[in-house]
Amino acid sequence: MLLSCSRRLCLLARVLLLAGLTAAPPALQAWDRGNLADYHERRAQLVSHTGDGVLVLFGSNEEDVAASVTTFRQNEEFYYLTGWNEPGAMMMLVPKPAAANEPATLGEEILYLPPRNLFEEKWNGQRLGPDAPEAPADTGFAEVHSTKAFKSDLQEALKRFPRVYTELTPQPESGEDCFQQDEVARLKQLAPPANFADVRPLLMSMRAVKSAGEIALIRKAVENSVDAQLAALKAVHPGIWEYEISSLMKYEFERRGDEWPSYPPIVGSGLYSTVLHYDADTQQMQSGDLVVMDVAGSYSGYASDMTRTLPVNGHFTARQREIYEIVRGAQAAVLAAARPGATFGGKNGLQKIAYDYINTHGKDLRGKSLGRYFPHDVGHSVGLNVHDPMDYTKPLEPGMIITDEPGIYIPEEKIGVRIEDMLLITPDGNEVLTKRLPSDPDEIEKIMAEK
């Protein structure tokens, strides 16, 4: 569905439906934000690189994410620096004046919250107001102001720092293009004489390496999603519909605490196992076919990403097992090479390792090599976005979380195989975060036989 950049209007029907409502509901439960000090450290780190200007970011409003039909999700950059997941907020960071050749340090850090609207809270639940005594403790910001004070605060800060750092470019695959354009236009109206600089390259570099708190949240997302995949292993059988498995997996990871799928669930059987981003999930599974299940959930906003390929009837044919083992071998080759200093691209990169393995093992029905049936990248960064921002030309570093996901897709044979695991890059190699989810074909057949 395409959405316009223009703001949608509030519906008069809301006003009419409120008749008779009196008491406000209790305050909304906050999700697991980890340690609020982590967000302060990120803000301080960022200001050390933007010390010649004021940094301003806007949080999403409900209309930016069509919150009337979907769960509210915060702008990723804003959440990364604030941990705040309610709509309508803003943030401004002002550095302390620094001596020549000295790194900048964080001076003022202000979170702006909308004034409470008791009328709206009858619909959406109680919100934290800027004047609440608990606001600093609940947000991790020493200063919490009303959004009404933002304009005057910004103009005062610009007297000392004429440059404004903000999101001048949208994050790819975030769906925030319209949001970013609107907010830049809004900011330029508030500060017409300021010079503007894009903060995204700095945030991309920071977000690529996960903190201990982020890793803990991703582990939780992974464990919940592994449980969902294991439930699907025992539920797949001839005659079941793809959407039944998709629904089962969403139920399993959401009942464990995940908020939403990290991406539209992909459950593709038969010919649709060869369609990389097939997410219609409308076919009935047939005996003798394979099914690719690329399904995972997000916990506290942090994504997970994993794929397993199963024989619908519980038994791989000889040809299916041959292709499966080639993919599994390519994945193992990447796993052995994924460590600090490795790169995705280049002559010795992970992509080439996977491609070369696939291209030198096995043939298609015409006797040609299989490299042509591996059309996608072997991996990507995972974080607040399932395709988290990262400079793929730079070497891997400890703390990065990536996927290892080679695949072979042969439409004329109705054979599609993808095996995807998540790796945490460690100082001396990597840790497979999804290791509890089996990929050995014998083990898969054994589990499927237990249902």
C-alpha positions as MATLAB code, in Angstrom:
seq = 'MLLSCSRRLCLLARVLLLAGLTAAPPALQAWDRGNLADYHERRAQLVSHTGDGVLVLFGSNEEDVAASVTTFRQNEEFYYLTGWNEPGAMMMLVPKPAAANEPATLGEEILYLPPRNLFEEKWNGQRLGPDAPEAPADTGFAEVHSTKAFKSDLQEALKRFPRVYTELTPQPESGEDCFQQDEVARLKQLAPPANFADVRPLLMSMRAVKSAGEIALIRKAVENSVDAQLAALKAVHPGIWEYEISSLMKYEFERRGDEWPSYPPIVGSGLYSTVLHYDADTQQMQSGDLVVMDVAGSYSGYASDMTRTLPVNGHFTARQREIYEIVRGAQAAVLAAARPGATFGGKNGLQKIAYDYINTHGKDLRGKSLGRYFPHDVGHSVGLNVHDPMDYTKPLEPGMIITDEPGIYIPEEKIGVRIEDMLLITPDGNEVLTKRLPSDPDEIEKIMAEK';
ca = [
       0.000    0.000    0.000;
       1.381    3.411   -0.980;
       0.990    6.271    1.478;
       1.051    9.972    0.686;
       3.638   12.246    2.282;
       0.831   14.565    3.446;
      -0.449   14.288    7.004;
      -3.823   12.598    7.394;
      -6.580   14.490    9.194;
      -8.131   13.379   12.471;
     -11.584   11.922   12.036;
     -14.568   13.691   13.505;
     -15.998   10.270   14.262;
     -13.506    9.947   17.080;
     -15.084   12.901   18.820;
     -18.566   11.503   18.470;
     -17.585    8.059   19.709;
     -16.100    9.424   22.912;
     -19.487   10.230   24.398;
     -19.881    8.527   27.740;
     -16.181    7.684   28.255;
     -14.836    9.003   31.540;
     -11.940    7.397   33.373;
      -8.551    7.285   31.630;
      -6.966    3.838   31.300;
      -3.829    2.980   33.238;
      -0.433    4.027   31.852;
       0.903    1.960   28.981;
       3.421   -0.717   29.865;
       6.891    0.082   28.568;
       8.670   -2.660   26.703;
      12.171   -3.844   27.525;
      14.460   -0.891   26.760;
      17.440   -2.328   28.573;
      19.694    0.077   30.464;
      18.781    3.723   29.823;
      22.419    4.679   30.412;
      23.265    2.951   27.111;
      21.240    5.528   25.205;
      22.992    8.368   27.021;
      26.350    6.883   26.056;
      25.287    6.758   22.405;
      24.222   10.387   22.527;
      27.534   11.387   24.053;
      29.454    9.362   21.461;
      27.548   10.981   18.631;
      28.121   14.507   19.945;
      31.862   13.836   20.070;
      31.648   13.769   16.249;
      29.107   16.581   15.808;
      30.533   19.117   18.216;
      30.267   22.017   15.781;
      26.490   21.899   15.706;
      23.181   21.119   17.359;
      21.715   17.665   16.740;
      17.964   17.402   16.256;
      15.885   14.302   15.601;
      12.136   13.858   15.477;
      10.263   10.802   16.628;
       7.435    9.441   14.530;
       3.866   10.586   14.943;
       0.988    8.136   14.813;
       0.048    9.250   11.304;
       3.591    8.566   10.060;
       3.104    4.852   10.619;
      -0.659    4.609    9.949;
      -1.119    3.783   13.619;
      -4.885    3.447   13.188;
      -4.298    0.170   11.311;
      -0.945   -1.066   12.615;
       1.128   -1.031   15.792;
       3.067    2.196   16.401;
       6.752    1.906   15.564;
       9.273    4.580   16.382;
      11.673    6.108   13.895;
      14.727    3.856   14.179;
      17.409    6.543   14.559;
      15.331    8.324   17.174;
      14.752    5.118   19.112;
      18.420    4.159   18.886;
      19.379    7.383   20.685;
      16.460    7.710   23.083;
      14.803    4.344   23.726;
      11.515    6.250   23.611;
       8.631    4.510   21.867;
       5.732    6.939   22.185;
       4.638    9.230   19.337;
       5.231   12.934   18.872;
       8.558   13.277   20.708;
      11.641   15.281   19.683;
      15.250   15.364   20.831;
      17.923   18.051   20.819;
      21.579   17.572   21.776;
      23.743   20.637   22.373;
      27.513   20.251   22.851;
      29.586   22.067   25.418;
      31.904   24.673   23.924;
      35.225   22.895   23.409;
      38.771   24.230   23.350;
      40.712   24.030   20.089;
      41.747   20.477   19.146;
      39.673   19.033   21.994;
      36.847   16.548   21.342;
      33.360   17.850   21.908;
      31.386   16.680   24.907;
      27.672   16.537   25.516;
      26.195   19.578   27.195;
      22.414   19.698   27.062;
      20.343   16.664   26.109;
      16.668   17.464   25.958;
      13.734   15.175   25.196;
      10.563   16.951   24.148;
       7.231   15.278   24.863;
       3.777   16.423   23.741;
       1.573   17.861   26.484;
      -0.880   15.293   27.738;
      -4.198   15.139   25.922;
      -6.709   13.423   28.186;
      -9.209   13.285   25.347;
      -6.822   11.281   23.133;
      -5.685    9.115   26.043;
      -9.164    7.631   26.214;
      -8.300    6.024   22.884;
      -4.616    5.296   23.143;
      -3.873    4.930   26.834;
      -2.198    7.232   29.301;
       0.929    9.029   28.081;
       3.850   10.426   29.996;
       3.651   14.219   30.025;
       6.666   16.554   30.021;
       5.729   17.937   33.438;
       5.465   14.561   35.175;
       7.887   14.291   38.125;
       8.924   10.819   36.935;
       9.709   11.994   33.379;
      13.524   12.237   33.803;
      13.767    8.797   35.426;
      11.399    7.172   32.920;
      13.155    8.628   29.883;
      16.804    8.767   30.954;
      16.966   12.481   30.049;
      17.841   14.993   32.751;
      15.834   17.599   30.855;
      12.330   16.842   29.591;
      10.505   19.772   28.013;
       7.176   20.281   26.327;
       7.236   20.190   22.528;
       5.835   23.711   22.753;
       9.253   24.855   23.983;
      11.192   23.279   21.116;
      11.199   26.257   18.743;
      12.496   28.760   21.295;
      15.061   26.277   22.650;
      16.338   25.575   19.135;
      16.654   29.247   18.264;
      18.589   29.877   21.467;
      20.961   26.988   20.759;
      21.550   28.218   17.206;
      22.972   31.464   18.572;
      25.970   29.399   19.716;
      26.023   26.680   17.060;
      24.749   27.672   13.591;
      24.903   24.124   12.206;
      22.115   21.552   12.593;
      22.758   17.824   12.314;
      19.694   15.750   11.423;
      18.466   13.014    9.059;
      18.844   14.535    5.604;
      18.553   11.155    3.869;
      16.168    8.287    4.623;
      17.386    4.922    5.782;
      16.987    2.385    2.974;
      14.172   -0.142    3.469;
      12.774    1.757    6.452;
       9.708    3.090    4.637;
      10.479    6.478    6.180;
      11.136    8.492    3.038;
       8.039   10.654    3.449;
       8.632   11.066    7.177;
      12.220   12.180    6.629;
      11.262   14.665    3.894;
       8.507   16.188    6.020;
      10.693   16.556    9.091;
      13.581   18.178    7.204;
      11.160   20.665    5.665;
       9.722   21.363    9.095;
      13.152   21.904   10.619;
      14.251   24.224    7.832;
      11.183   26.363    8.472;
      12.103   26.609   12.147;
      15.777   27.361   11.476;
      16.054   28.966    8.024;
      19.531   30.501    8.504;
      21.161   27.289    9.783;
      23.596   25.098    7.880;
      22.395   21.500    7.730;
      24.483   18.317    7.864;
      23.428   14.680    7.548;
      23.899   12.618   10.707;
      23.046    9.322    9.006;
      26.630    8.261    8.074;
      27.701    8.582   11.711;
      24.685    6.677   12.971;
      25.196    3.953   10.366;
      28.711    3.378   11.673;
      27.522    3.313   15.287;
      24.575    1.010   14.660;
      26.687   -1.545   12.791;
      28.405   -2.597   16.049;
      25.931   -3.705   18.694;
      26.251   -2.927   22.391;
      25.926   -5.616   25.047;
      22.376   -4.419   25.707;
      21.416   -4.660   22.048;
      22.910   -8.140   21.769;
      20.846   -9.262   24.776;
      17.629   -8.030   23.142;
      18.500   -9.666   19.825;
      19.209  -12.941   21.629;
      15.700  -12.802   23.061;
      14.208  -12.182   19.607;
      16.251  -15.088   18.259;
      15.214  -17.527   20.981;
      11.527  -16.690   20.563;
      11.788  -17.151   16.797;
      13.712  -20.418   17.100;
      10.846  -21.747   19.199;
       8.451  -20.697   16.440;
      10.538  -22.453   13.795;
      10.656  -25.622   15.907;
       6.873  -25.558   16.235;
       6.609  -25.301   12.447;
       8.968  -28.255   12.017;
       6.442  -30.410   13.823;
       3.405  -28.958   12.060;
       4.332  -29.117    8.361;
       2.665  -31.981    6.475;
       1.037  -32.562    3.090;
      -2.273  -30.732    2.791;
      -1.543  -27.950    5.267;
      -1.748  -24.405    3.933;
       1.223  -22.062    3.923;
      -0.747  -19.410    5.818;
      -1.454  -21.897    8.590;
       2.275  -22.316    9.201;
       2.855  -18.571    8.905;
       0.105  -17.922   11.475;
       1.405  -20.620   13.799;
       4.901  -19.147   13.774;
       3.657  -15.607   14.443;
       1.562  -16.940   17.322;
       4.528  -18.789   18.803;
       6.991  -15.894   18.813;
       4.428  -13.259   19.761;
       3.147  -15.245   22.721;
       6.727  -15.289   23.983;
       6.977  -11.508   23.896;
       7.904  -10.474   20.362;
       5.947   -7.451   19.190;
       5.685   -8.201   15.480;
       7.255  -10.105   12.582;
      10.624   -8.634   11.602;
       9.448   -8.765    7.963;
       6.467  -10.255    6.111;
       6.638  -14.023    6.779;
       7.811  -16.093    3.805;
       6.405  -19.626    3.692;
       6.837  -20.846    0.121;
       6.288  -24.425   -0.998;
       6.781  -26.172   -4.325;
       7.523  -23.675   -7.089;
       7.186  -20.842   -4.579;
      10.197  -22.146   -2.680;
      12.169  -20.652   -5.577;
      10.622  -17.159   -5.207;
      12.927  -15.287   -2.845;
      10.477  -12.845   -1.249;
       7.241  -14.765   -1.729;
       5.023  -13.671    1.162;
       1.515  -14.383   -0.138;
       1.579  -17.725    1.733;
      -1.589  -18.891   -0.038;
      -0.707  -22.361   -1.386;
      -1.574  -25.775   -0.003;
       1.546  -27.848    0.590;
       1.983  -30.976   -1.506;
       3.816  -34.214   -0.735;
       7.171  -34.366   -2.488;
       7.704  -30.586   -2.390;
      10.053  -28.479   -0.313;
       8.943  -25.505    1.773;
      11.157  -22.515    2.584;
      10.239  -20.853    5.894;
      11.887  -17.455    6.255;
      10.049  -16.231    9.351;
      11.203  -14.446   12.520;
      10.051  -11.876   15.062;
      11.293   -8.709   16.757;
      11.711   -8.197   20.494;
      11.748   -4.662   21.926;
      12.149   -3.413   18.383;
      15.187   -5.591   17.626;
      14.849   -7.980   14.709;
      15.837  -11.572   14.139;
      16.132  -13.351   10.788;
      16.312  -17.079   10.084;
      15.287  -19.577    7.427;
      14.868  -23.324    7.277;
      13.894  -25.530    4.329;
      11.849  -28.671    4.967;
      10.510  -31.594    2.923;
       6.727  -31.278    3.175;
       6.244  -35.031    3.671;
       9.135  -35.318    6.108;
      11.610  -36.976    3.733;
      14.072  -35.344    1.345;
      14.335  -36.932   -2.079;
      17.850  -37.740   -3.258;
      17.913  -34.662   -5.499;
      16.498  -32.378   -2.821;
      19.064  -33.627   -0.338;
      21.862  -33.095   -2.878;
      20.927  -29.433   -3.381;
      20.307  -28.991    0.338;
      23.757  -30.302    1.240;
      25.392  -27.956   -1.284;
      23.685  -24.974    0.332;
      24.637  -26.263    3.748;
      28.252  -26.649    2.633;
      28.323  -23.077    1.307;
      26.929  -21.835    4.594;
      29.595  -23.746    6.528;
      32.320  -22.225    4.328;
      31.050  -18.724    5.109;
      30.770  -19.579    8.790;
      34.416  -20.653    8.873;
      35.506  -17.357    7.309;
      33.264  -14.914    9.213;
      35.516  -13.138   11.707;
      36.945   -9.685   12.386;
      38.676   -8.396    9.272;
      36.583  -10.427    6.832;
      34.505   -8.577    4.253;
      31.299   -9.340    2.421;
      32.700   -8.314   -0.946;
      36.056   -8.544   -2.680;
      38.091  -11.403   -4.086;
      38.277  -13.175   -0.717;
      34.923  -11.959    0.613;
      32.102  -13.990    2.095;
      29.970  -13.528   -1.006;
      32.617  -15.064   -3.250;
      33.230  -17.898   -0.815;
      29.569  -18.875   -0.931;
      29.271  -18.441   -4.688;
      32.424  -20.416   -5.459;
      31.286  -23.300   -3.279;
      27.868  -23.469   -4.946;
      29.331  -23.034   -8.408;
      31.782  -25.924   -7.964;
      29.381  -28.423   -6.404;
      26.573  -30.028   -8.359;
      24.925  -29.386  -11.725;
      21.491  -28.480  -13.041;
      19.502  -30.788  -15.331;
      21.471  -29.533  -18.338;
      24.823  -30.225  -16.697;
      25.594  -26.571  -15.988;
      27.031  -25.258  -12.732;
      24.697  -23.962  -10.034;
      26.161  -20.505   -9.386;
      23.492  -18.888  -11.563;
      20.838  -20.168   -9.141;
      22.294  -18.170   -6.222;
      21.124  -14.626   -7.080;
      21.249  -12.791   -3.742;
      23.721  -11.548   -1.157;
      25.003  -14.082    1.332;
      24.279  -11.935    4.353;
      23.421   -8.594    5.899;
      23.455   -6.731    9.186;
      20.570   -7.222   11.649;
      19.482   -4.830   14.389;
      16.551   -2.460   14.781;
      15.936   -3.174   11.104;
      16.142   -6.665    9.660;
      18.485   -5.072    7.087;
      20.250   -2.781    9.523;
      22.453    0.000    8.129;
      26.066   -0.992    7.564;
      28.924   -0.075    5.239;
      29.400   -3.376    3.414;
      32.742   -2.281    1.981;
      34.339   -2.250    5.435;
      35.697   -5.257    7.370;
      33.637   -7.019   10.002;
      34.199   -6.024   13.631;
      33.434   -7.682   16.962;
      29.888   -6.863   18.022;
      28.422   -6.951   14.531;
      25.459   -9.267   13.971;
      25.034  -10.607   10.451;
      23.235  -13.374    8.619;
      24.764  -16.308    6.753;
      22.165  -17.295    4.150;
      23.222  -18.903    0.876;
      20.523  -20.401   -1.315;
      19.865  -22.265   -4.533;
      16.611  -21.786   -6.457;
      15.878  -23.969   -9.502;
      12.357  -23.227  -10.813;
      12.314  -25.980  -13.439;
      12.832  -28.546  -10.661;
      10.611  -26.766   -8.114;
      13.585  -26.915   -5.751;
      14.325  -23.884   -3.629;
      16.662  -24.184   -0.640;
      17.762  -21.438    1.723;
      19.406  -21.981    5.107;
      19.853  -18.838    7.169;
      21.506  -18.375   10.541;
      22.498  -15.304   12.552;
      26.120  -14.773   13.568;
      27.580  -12.550   16.265;
      31.103  -11.542   15.272;
      33.405  -12.140   18.253;
      37.045  -11.093   18.804;
      38.298  -14.476   17.584;
      35.573  -15.602   15.171;
      31.814  -15.814   15.523;
      28.985  -17.266   17.558;
      25.965  -18.802   15.857;
      23.024  -17.229   17.658;
      20.560  -19.604   15.991;
      22.503  -22.787   16.774;
      19.553  -24.282   18.682;
      17.631  -24.533   15.405;
      18.783  -27.688   13.570;
      19.829  -27.609    9.926;
      21.160  -31.157    9.571;
      18.774  -32.925    7.163;
      18.748  -36.140    9.202;
      17.836  -34.229   12.343;
      15.122  -32.336   10.480;
      13.585  -35.593    9.263;
      13.744  -37.028   12.768;
      11.957  -34.036   14.329;
       9.299  -34.041   11.604;
       8.642  -37.730   12.276;
       7.926  -37.031   15.958;
       4.742  -35.038   15.340;
];
